[in-house]
Amino acid sequence: MSFIASWIWWSFKVVKWKIWAFSNININDSYELYSKAVNIGLIWPRGNIFNKTEYWAKGDLAKWENLDQKVKDIFSNKN
């Protein structure tokens, strides 16, 4: 039961962390932050099926859209 509760909490909070973290650094540092976050298991690598468990509220999506496109491309499968 605690595993499920933890996953639900992560699904909400990781989105907020991504928006906060990647809106406060430059593009070069964003690549490094992405790599470190994946390596320590904070976020899943791009293309991973578990990324679909993130919960993106409308407000979160609007904030994400305001980020630099180069930062958003880090999370895209088009790389």
C-alpha positions in Angstrom: 0.0 0.0 0.0 2.8 2.4 0.8 4.4 1.8 -2.6 1.2 2.8 -4.4 0.8 5.9 -2.2 4.5 6.8 -2.9 4.1 6.4 -6.6 1.0 8.6 -6.6 2.8 11.3 -4.6 5.7 11.1 -7.0 3.4 11.4 -10.0 2.2 14.8 -8.8 5.4 16.2 -7.3 7.9 15.3 -10.1 6.0 17.5 -12.5 6.2 20.4 -10.2 9.9 19.8 -9.6 10.6 19.6 -13.3 8.9 23.0 -13.9 10.7 24.6 -10.9 14.1 23.1 -11.6 14.2 23.6 -15.4 12.8 27.1 -15.3 15.5 28.3 -13.0 18.7 27.3 -14.9 20.2 27.8 -18.3 20.1 25.3 -21.2 23.6 24.0 -20.7 23.0 23.3 -17.0 19.6 21.7 -18.0 21.4 18.9 -19.8 23.5 18.1 -16.8 20.5 18.3 -14.4 18.5 16.0 -16.6 21.3 13.4 -16.7 21.9 13.6 -12.9 18.1 13.3 -12.2 17.9 10.2 -14.4 21.1 8.6 -12.9 19.8 9.0 -9.3 16.3 7.8 -10.2 14.4 11.0 -9.6 13.0 10.9 -13.1 12.7 8.3 -15.8 14.7 8.7 -19.0 12.9 10.1 -22.1 10.8 7.5 -23.8 10.3 5.3 -20.7 6.8 4.0 -20.3 6.7 5.1 -16.6 6.8 8.8 -17.7 3.1 8.2 -18.6 2.4 8.0 -14.8 3.3 11.7 -14.3 0.2 13.8 -13.6 0.2 17.0 -15.6 -2.6 19.4 -14.4 -3.7 22.2 -16.8 -1.8 24.8 -14.8 1.4 22.6 -14.9 1.1 22.2 -18.7 0.7 26.0 -19.1 3.8 26.6 -17.1 5.7 24.0 -19.0 4.8 25.6 -22.3 6.4 28.8 -21.1 9.8 27.1 -20.7 12.5 27.5 -23.4 11.9 25.1 -26.2 15.5 23.8 -25.9 14.8 22.7 -22.4 11.5 20.9 -23.4 13.4 19.2 -26.2 15.6 17.4 -23.6 12.5 15.5 -22.6 11.4 14.8 -26.1 11.9 11.5 -27.9 12.9 13.4 -31.0 16.5 13.7 -29.8 
